[in-house]
Amino acid sequence: MNNSGVDDHPLHILVAKWTTLFSIIFTINSLTPACGYTMQIELSNSLNISDQGISIRDQIDGKSFLKEHILANRPLLLRQMMHDWQATKGWSFEFFRSLQSSSPVHLEQGNVMQGHTGFRKASFADFIEQLIAEPEQSDGQRIANKPYLSVFKIFDEFPQLSKDVDFTLLNQFKVKHSTVGWLGPAGTVTGYHIDWGDNILAQVQGRKCIHLVSPDESDKMYVSKKFDQGTAISKVDLENYDGEMLFIPRGWWHHVRSLDKSISVSNLAFDLRGIVFDVLPQRVKQILHNVGLWPCECTCHVLRDGKRVKK
Ligand SMILES: O=C(O)CCC(=O)C(=O)O
C-alpha cells in the first residue's frame, strides 16, 4: 500500500501538518481525530473487542435523537421510520428500469477499500437489466467481484425521486447534507471505512449485513494510506429485515455486505464545524490528488495503459 516517495512530497507533508493541526483542534473539541484513511482489515480477522450492542427502536423524535445519538455519537437502528416512504413502497429494480435512463454510470468492481481499485463504465439501463437477471440472494461468495453502483448521485439523475425519502430526522440539525444511492447484486462489499459526517443508511430493498466498530477502537483498525473518505465491535446485523435505517455517527467504522440484491440510500450530513474541519480539508486533498500533486493509491483512479484515469 505504500507509494514510495509520496510520503516525502512537500505538499503531502504540508497537508499532513494541516490535518494534524485540525486533529489537535478536534481533540480539543472532544471529537475523534481526522485521519481520512481507510483501514486494511478483512471482516474474518476477528478483533478482540467486546460486543457493545446497539440501540434499536421503532421510532424516535428529533429531540431524543439529537441528545441520545447525534451528540452522544451513538449508533441507532430504526425499524419503522421509513414505512411510509414512497421509496419503500414503490422502488424496485423494475421501477428503475421503467425510468428509461441510459446515462453512463461508474460501477465499482469488488471491494475497492481493502482490495484492488477497479471500476467500469456502463449505461444505467444495461446495469439494471443485468441486475434484474441476477439471483435474489448471495451465492455465498465472501467477496464477489460483482459490479456495484455505489455512491450513486441518484437525485441528480432522478430529481423527481427526492421526495420519496425523508432524512429530516438528521438533516434538521445540520447545515449541509448529501444523499446517494447504492444499487447492486447480492454479495457486494463496502469494506471498513469511516465517514466524516453523521450518516443514515436506509435499506429500501434487500438485506445487508453491517458491522460497526467504535472510534474508540480505531487504534486496532490498521489504518491504511489508501485515499478515500472515510470503527467494540458492535455488530449490527440487518439480515432479516429490510425497510430499516441505521444511524452511523461520524467516525464509526463500518463494513457493509449485501446479502440480497439491494437498493439503499444513504444521507451524510454535516454541521458548520464539520464543513470547516472535515469537508474543506478533504476537498483540498481531493483537488491536489486529482491534479496529481497527491499521487497516492486511491479508490478513485486506475492505471490504464500507463495513464492515470479518473472514475
Ligand atoms: O451500502 C454500502 O455498501 C455502503 C454504505 C456506506 O458505506 C455509507 O453509506 O457510508
The ligand as an ORCA input file, in Angstrom:
! r2SCAN-3c Opt
* xyz 0 1
  O     -24.193      0.146      1.498
  C     -22.985      0.091      1.276
  O     -22.449     -0.782      0.550
  C     -22.065      1.114      1.893
  C     -22.786      2.262      2.573
  C     -21.780      3.171      3.240
  O     -20.653      2.807      3.472
  C     -22.155      4.526      3.631
  O     -23.317      4.930      3.483
  O     -21.246      5.239      4.113
*
